[in-house]
Amino acid sequence: MQNMQDMQLFTDKEILGDGLAAQKSTTEHFNTFAGECVHENVRNVMLEILEQEHSIQKEVFDMMHQRGFYQTPAAEAKKVTEAQQKFSKSVT
């Protein structure tokens, strides 16, 4: 019988992918909670938690990206400029 340490049931990619999916779901829920709070103190706590959850999500994403599990192609300069122009108009 193999030692449990010798048996890896899930790959690092699967574990991190599951963690990233969980963080995405968590941030979505806390964002909704914060947006629908009637009490300012509770809303502020929800926003603090949301910020912490976004930090965790970024850490998991960075781990996946560094290990090549989450590939992101480089953005074309033209598309970056177009997006900046589009969204800067909606802010002003």
Secondary structure as UniProt FT lines:
FT   TURN            4..6
FT   HELIX           12..35
FT   HELIX           40..66
FT   TURN            67..68
FT   HELIX           77..91
//
